[in-house]
């Protein structure tokens, strides 16, 4: 290597740290919108598809009015959830910086300033209920407001209270399933509420159980409240919830409700088989301690996804009375 090449290499090495020391403000500003989007948890938005649950169960899903109203409710619920995520990450920024995984969140990493996260979360949290009050029936606005209040209380204190944390997360799922019916004025049956509520509790408790199993011997590696739960208790909760959800669904399927049976096959009763198989298959992952996010579990396992498709087909045929 020539002396000139050695000199050039040395100069480049001296300049590199100066160039990498701190990104220029325009470049950092370009990353802020992407950071806000990541903080809003786009992967979690799939949960809001539950807004179609009640209309689908009532067979009132496929009309221009219903689809338009449900699309609006989906957007409003997503805005509310995003507001909660933004406020939560802004509030927990300091604690997240000491966490091996959460330190990579945009707010904790400094990509999104804490005041900006609070501001955007506040705007979304106010705008969504206001728009709901103007564009949707009053019960929808009331439910969205209650959801925001409950989730913000969860961020501040309720996530540190045993059992209450499970109830709050479960209620969030149940509210998603209820809001579609409220938006279209569809009565919500007792079986729908029982099956949806305990089905949600089953998945929430299974997730907590999986986290508790995976964090064994790794204190501080995940949510602190898990150290106060025992794996035996969490197993009891998800098993109890699974049993009640199955019972509620079977009672719905066996109840004719005075409607004459005109279907080619008893699809309501047959759908019990697929529903029970889905619960049993999901319980395999819960028992192994690998039941993380519900959407990840369903999409990762082909057998469970196939069972879900079969159940949806049977359920649809039952609603259509085909």
Residue, then its C-alpha position, 0 to 999 in steps of 0.5 A: x500500500x502506498x503512503x498516499x493510500x495510508x494517508x487517505x485511509x487515516x483521514x477517512x477514519x478520522x472523519x467517520x466518527x464526526x459524520x456518524x456522531x449525530x444525524x442532521x435535523x432534517x434527516x431526523x425530522x423525516x424519521x418522526x412520521x415513521x416513528x409515530x406510525x410505529x408507535x401506533x402499532x399497525x400490527x395491532x389494528x387487526x384486532x379492530x376487525x372485531x367491529x364486524x363481529x355483531x353485524x356478521x352474526x346478525x347477517x346484516x354485514x353486506x350492505x352499502x350502509x353497513x359497510x360504510x358505517x363499519x369502516x368509519x367505526x373501524x377508523x375511529x376505534x383505531x384512532x382511539x387505540x393509537x392514542x392510548x399507545x402514544x400516551x402509554x409509550x410517552x409515559x413509560x419512556x424512561x422505564x422502556x429505555x432500561x428494557x432490552x426490547x422496549x428500548x427500541x420503541x421510537x419514543x424510548x429511542x428518541x426518534x419521537x420526542x415525548x411531548x410530541x407523542x403526548x400531543x398526537x395522542x391527545x389530539x387523536x383521543x379528543x378527535x375520535x369521540x368528537x367525530x363519533x358523536x357527530x357521525x355515529x349513534x350516541x352509544x358509539x361515542x359513549x363506548x369510545x369515550x369509555x374505552x379511552x378512559x378505561x385504557x388511559x386508567x390502565x396505562x396510569x395504574x390499573x395495569x399494576x393491579x392483579x386480576x383487574x389488568x386481565x379484566x381491562x384488556x378483556x373488556x377492550x376486546x369485548x368493546x371492539x366486538x360490541x361497537x359494530x352492533x351499536x353502530x348499526x342498532x343491532x341487539x347484542x345477544x347474551x350468548x354473543x357477549x358471553x362467548x366473545x367475553x370469555x373467548x377474549x379472556x381465554x386469549x388474554x390469560x393464555x398470553x399472560x401465561x406464556x409470558x410468565x413461562x418465558x420470563x421464568x428466571x429472567x426477572x425484569x425482562x417483561x411486565x413487572x406484574x407477572x412476578x405476582x401471578x403464578x403460572x398455576x393461577x394463569x393456567x386456571x384462568x385460561x382453562x376456565x375461560x375456554x370452558x365458559x366460551x365453549x359452553x356459551x357457544x354450544x348453548x347458542x348453537x343448540x338454541x333454535x330461538x323459535x326460528x324454523x329450521x330450513x337449512x340444508x344441513x344443521x350448520x349452527x350445530x355443526x359449527x360447534x365442532x370447528x369452534x371446539x377444535x379451534x379452542x383446543x388447537x389454541x390451547x396447545x400453544x397456551x399449554x406450551x407457553x408460546x401463545x403470544x399475540x393472538x393474531x400471530x398464533x392464528x397466522x403462524x399455525x396453518x392448521x388453526x387458520x384452516x379450522x378458523x376458515x372452516x368455522x367461518x364458512x359454517x357460521x356464515x351458512x348458519x346465519x344465511x340459513x342456507 
